[in-house]
Amino acid sequence: MEEPFFNIESLYRLPWTMPDNGITWLEPTAQCNLNCYGCYRKNIKNSHKPLEEVKHELDFFQKMRKTDCISIAGGDPLLYPDIIELVADIKRRGLKPIINTNGIALTKEFLHNLKEAGVFGFTFHIDSKQGRGREKEWLGKNEIELNELRLHYAEMLAAEGGIACSFNSTVYEDTLHYVPELVKWAQQHIDIVHTMVFILFRYITPDTPYNFFAGDRQVSFDDIHYHSDRQEVTDLMAPDVVQVIREEYPDFMPAAYLNGTYRPDHYKWLLTERIGTKKKIFGYAGKRFLELVMTSYHYVKDRYISYASPKALGMGRTTLFSTWAFDTGIRKALKNYLKFIAVNPFRLFRKVHIQSIMIIQPVDLMPNGDQSMCDGCPDITYWKDDKGREQLVWSCRLEEPMKYGDFLRMVPKNEVELKHEQEKELVK
Ligand code: SF4
């Protein structure tokens, strides 16, 4: 991998922390209508939580943390029988309900009812390793072919109107090369696709150099939910994705990030904001723009923004003219825009949009067994242990406390062997 052309100096560190964040993660059910490879959660039938229990989790979140939106996930939250009431409850609390779904259960009528209840946005997880076996027409389709399915959902939301539309894809070594095409597709639909999220695949593989412990009890590799029985690449990094995107968009420039808990120079959430039309990207917002947006929103609302409304994202031209003085990225974009309209002044009537591209790099394993998580994790969720103690935990590793009562520790294998040898020597 080449040295990235961006670094912590050129980026804005998103101000999200444990008690003050843009997002919080809620799981009303663990039941899903797919069994995606790469999913961090076990699919459990009839695992819907009583609505009162879910509301209690929301109370707990609000006691522990300021948040702008609630990502309703699972499982697939559209299978949750009380989803309409849950969305309405989140809205009543003054928070933005975002539904994270594979989309299968969504109908026009269901969408309309969710909109009436106050849904703010949808994040559709669509990628080629989901095994969409029930939907025969999508089985075996590659990432590019799945754009038709993505477009179906984006148009469905656009027809209902006023709902933020995002897409998540897990990125594997053999699907990395599709990312530039997806970014291009997102530009072609910049008016109705507001965010693209690329999540780097993380599992443990048979060549793992670690032993795993829950407390002092060793846990076998194949007992761990997120293990793969075959060797595969599980350490793609965010700059790898940026590098392939720049093959299609040479000016592509991230603006903000969240660092790793053990590696401040890792880009765990790497955010790019681009401004343009379906045909032309004028430029990329820089770090000052993100700082301006985050701090002014916090000043007014007392919390950090995560999802922006489709209306705000459709105000690209206003953004260019009102914020150029604060940010070099916006200044460059404005210059390009002015050149664009100088050629044909009627272009002034074309709508200019803002679109987000997020790259998420989940847990990184350090040589000594430390696990570098996203510092200021936005997808933190609720967990209650068997003694009734409640806490906020990483949703990407929820299976561990649920199954073992705690997060797993990792100990490098060599050290364990060394320790055993030393102990044998002592006994002699
Ligand atoms: S730590 Fe895990 S749950 Fe939190 S943001 Fe990172 S990947 Fe998501």
Boltz pocket constraint, residues with backbone or C-beta under 6 A from the ligand:
constraints:
  - pocket:
      binder: B
      contacts: [[A, 268], [A, 360], [A, 361], [A, 362], [A, 363], [A, 373], [A, 374], [A, 377], [A, 378], [A, 379], [A, 380], [A, 394], [A, 395], [A, 396], [A, 397]]
      max_distance: 6.0
